[in-house]
Amino acid sequence: MIRDITVGQYYASDSFMHRLDPRVKIIGTMAFVVMLFIINDVYSYAFSILALAFGIYISKVPVEFIFRGIKSILFIVFLTAFLNIITTRGTHIILKFGIISVTYEGILMAVKMVVRLIMLIIGSSLLTLTTTPIQLTDGIEILLKPFSKIGLPSAEIAMMMSIALRFVPTLLEETDKIIKAQQARGADFESGGIIQKAKSLVPVLVPLFVSAFRRADELASAMEARCYRGGNNRTRMNKIVFNKNDYKAIAAIIFYVVVICFIIIFV
């Protein structure tokens, strides 16, 4: 399961989406996420699925690699669906167990939430799968730069976000190594109830936190040794500029938002 998490990983390829400006991909991802929380009918869901499928197609990232990340959130998906089924009230009752009622409206809400969660994970994964950490840092920093006039440290925020994303696969790999080392020593992470499984994770969490703090200290020392000073008078070897493909992508993002808004308002 540890290796199934794809958020934060980069998939090297030479696709249309890989060549896009990171600012366009960040804006497109944000627009897609916002629309996911607005849509509520079958037509807007269908159009969003088509848009996401088109994004996967032009990214040239294998579909099985993208959907592998869903395995890590299956428990959250099923739990969300279950809670929506038993808590959503409606007039069309299908089953009733004491005070718990399973309604048609609850099942419909659960399906919508599951689809929304899956699209949210895949859409977010596409951003990191097609954008290197350096490009992501530059894109976030440039997008936040106007807010620096009101005292917002855009360079520092961009660096923290990119480091957090960059270390997701590193910490997952470290967790996998610790679990295998504990299993080799006889630790059991599978048997028992929820409480027993939670207790069995203590031997994993302690060395993981120690490793994370050690890596953070090493990274801070390395940045200080290289005289890192945030965004003050910093230059870039490779400046990111818009090209014709970026303008096409912006037009596609605007088209997607307009169509979703049209469906929500008029359909």
C-alpha positions in Angstrom: 0.0 0.0 0.0 2.9 2.4 0.8 4.1 2.1 -2.8 0.7 2.7 -4.2 0.6 6.4 -3.2 1.4 8.5 -6.3 0.8 12.0 -5.0 4.2 13.8 -4.9 5.9 11.6 -7.4 7.1 12.7 -10.8 6.7 10.5 -14.0 9.3 11.4 -16.6 7.8 11.7 -20.1 7.7 14.0 -23.1 4.0 14.8 -23.4 2.0 17.9 -24.1 1.2 18.3 -20.4 4.8 17.8 -19.3 5.8 20.7 -21.5 3.2 23.1 -20.2 4.1 26.1 -18.0 3.7 25.0 -14.3 1.6 28.1 -13.6 -1.0 26.9 -16.2 -1.1 23.4 -14.6 -1.4 24.8 -11.1 -4.3 27.1 -12.2 -5.9 24.3 -14.1 -5.7 22.0 -11.1 -7.2 24.6 -8.8 -10.0 25.3 -11.2 -10.7 21.6 -11.5 -10.8 21.1 -7.7 -13.1 24.1 -7.2 -15.5 22.8 -9.9 -15.5 19.4 -8.2 -17.0 21.0 -5.0 -19.6 22.9 -7.1 -21.0 20.2 -9.5 -24.0 18.2 -8.3 -25.7 16.7 -11.3 -25.0 13.8 -13.7 -24.2 16.0 -16.7 -21.5 18.1 -14.9 -20.0 14.9 -13.4 -19.9 13.3 -16.8 -18.2 16.3 -18.4 -15.7 16.5 -15.6 -14.9 12.8 -16.1 -14.3 13.4 -19.8 -12.1 16.4 -19.0 -10.0 14.3 -16.6 -9.8 11.4 -19.1 -8.5 13.9 -21.7 -5.9 15.2 -19.3 -4.7 11.7 -18.6 -4.5 11.0 -22.3 -2.4 14.0 -23.1 -0.1 13.4 -20.1 1.0 10.0 -21.5 1.1 8.7 -17.9 0.0 5.0 -17.8 -3.5 4.7 -16.6 -2.6 1.8 -14.2 0.1 4.0 -12.6 -2.4 6.8 -12.0 -5.2 4.6 -10.6 -2.6 2.8 -8.4 -2.8 5.9 -6.1 -6.5 5.2 -5.4 -5.6 2.0 -3.6 -4.1 4.0 -0.7 -7.4 5.9 -0.1 -9.9 3.0 -0.5 -10.5 2.9 3.2 -11.3 6.7 3.2 -13.5 6.2 0.2 -15.5 3.4 1.7 -15.8 5.1 5.0 -17.1 8.3 3.3 -19.6 6.3 1.3 -20.8 4.4 4.4 -21.2 7.6 6.5 -23.2 9.3 3.7 -25.5 6.3 3.3 -26.4 6.1 7.0 -26.6 9.8 7.7 -28.4 11.2 4.6 -32.1 11.5 5.2 -34.6 11.0 2.4 -38.1 10.1 1.5 -37.3 6.9 -0.5 -36.4 4.4 2.2 -34.8 1.2 0.8 -33.7 -0.5 4.1 -34.3 0.3 7.8 -32.3 -1.1 10.8 -33.7 0.5 13.9 -32.8 4.2 13.9 -30.6 3.7 10.8 -32.3 4.2 7.4 -30.8 3.5 4.0 -32.4 5.8 1.5 -32.1 6.3 -2.3 -30.9 9.9 -1.6 -28.1 8.5 0.7 -26.9 6.0 -1.9 -26.9 8.8 -4.5 -24.9 11.1 -2.3 -22.4 8.3 -1.5 -21.9 7.6 -5.2 -21.3 11.3 -5.8 -18.8 11.6 -3.0 -16.9 8.6 -4.1 -16.6 9.8 -7.7 -15.6 13.3 -6.4 -12.9 11.9 -4.1 -11.4 9.7 -6.9 -11.4 12.6 -9.4 -9.8 14.8 -6.7 -7.0 12.4 -6.1 -6.3 11.7 -9.8 -6.5 15.4 -10.7 -4.0 16.4 -8.0 -1.7 13.5 -8.9 -1.6 14.6 -12.5 -0.1 17.9 -11.4 2.8 16.3 -9.5 3.2 13.5 -12.0 3.8 15.9 -14.9 5.7 18.7 -13.0 9.2 18.5 -11.5 9.6 19.8 -7.9 11.8 22.7 -9.3 9.1 23.7 -11.8 6.4 23.4 -9.2 8.4 25.7 -6.8 8.9 28.3 -9.5 5.3 28.2 -10.6 3.9 28.6 -7.0 6.4 31.4 -6.2 5.5 33.4 -9.3 1.8 33.0 -8.7 2.2 34.2 -5.1 4.6 37.0 -5.9 1.9 39.7 -6.2 1.0 38.9 -2.5 4.5 39.7 -1.4 3.6 43.4 -1.5 1.3 42.8 1.5 4.0 41.0 3.4 3.3 37.4 2.3 6.6 35.4 1.9 5.9 33.9 -1.4 9.3 32.4 -2.0 9.3 30.7 1.5 5.8 29.4 1.0 6.6 28.0 -2.4 9.7 26.3 -1.1 7.9 24.7 1.9 5.1 23.4 -0.4 7.5 21.9 -2.9 9.7 20.3 -0.2 6.6 18.8 1.4 5.6 17.3 -1.9 9.1 16.2 -2.7 9.5 14.3 0.6 6.2 12.4 0.3 7.7 9.6 -1.8 10.9 9.7 0.3 9.0 9.3 3.6 6.8 6.6 2.1 9.9 4.7 1.1 11.4 5.1 4.5 8.1 3.9 6.1 8.2 0.8 3.8 11.8 0.0 4.9 10.9 0.4 8.6 7.9 -1.9 8.3 9.9 -4.6 6.5 12.7 -4.3 9.1 10.1 -4.6 12.0 8.5 -7.6 10.2 11.9 -9.3 9.9 12.2 -8.9 13.7 8.8 -10.6 14.2 6.5 -7.6 14.4 2.9 -8.3 13.3 0.9 -5.5 11.6 -1.9 -7.6 10.2 -3.6 -9.5 13.0 -5.8 -8.1 15.7 -8.5 -5.4 15.8 -8.2 -1.7 15.1 -6.8 -0.9 18.5 -4.1 -3.6 18.2 -3.2 -2.5 14.7 -2.8 1.1 16.0 -0.6 -0.1 18.8 1.6 -2.1 16.4 2.3 1.1 14.4 4.2 2.7 17.4 7.5 0.9 16.5 7.1 2.4 13.0 6.1 6.0 13.9 9.0 6.6 16.4 11.8 5.8 13.9 9.9 7.5 11.1 9.7 10.8 13.1 13.4 10.5 14.0 14.3 10.0 10.4 12.1 12.9 9.3 13.7 15.3 11.8 17.1 14.1 10.8 16.4 14.7 7.1 14.9 18.1 7.9 18.1 19.0 9.8 20.3 17.8 7.0 18.3 19.8 4.4 18.5 22.9 6.5 22.2 22.6 6.9 22.6 22.0 3.2 20.5 25.1 2.3 22.5 27.2 4.8 25.8 25.9 3.3 24.6 27.1 -0.1 23.7 30.5 1.3 20.0 30.1 0.5 18.2 33.4 1.3 14.6 33.0 0.0 13.4 35.1 -2.8 15.6 38.1 -2.2 17.5 39.0 -5.5 17.4 35.4 -6.6 17.7 34.6 -10.3 16.8 31.5 -12.3 18.9 29.5 -14.8 15.8 28.6 -16.7 13.0 31.2 -16.8 9.5 29.9 -17.5 7.6 31.8 -20.2 4.3 31.2 -21.9 4.2 29.6 -25.4 1.3 28.9 -27.8 0.6 25.5 -26.1 0.1 27.3 -22.8 -2.4 29.7 -24.3 -4.3 26.7 -25.8 -4.3 25.1 -22.3 -5.7 28.3 -20.7 -8.4 28.4 -23.4 -9.3 24.8 -22.6 -9.5 25.6 -18.8 -11.7 28.5 -19.5 -13.9 26.4 -21.7 -14.2 23.7 -19.0 -15.2 26.3 -16.3 -17.7 28.0 -18.7 -19.4 24.7 -19.7 -19.6 23.5 -16.0 -21.2 26.9 -15.0 -23.6 26.7 -17.9 -24.7 23.1 -16.9 -25.1 24.1 -13.3 -27.2 27.2 -14.1 -29.3 26.2 -17.1 -29.5 22.4 -17.1 
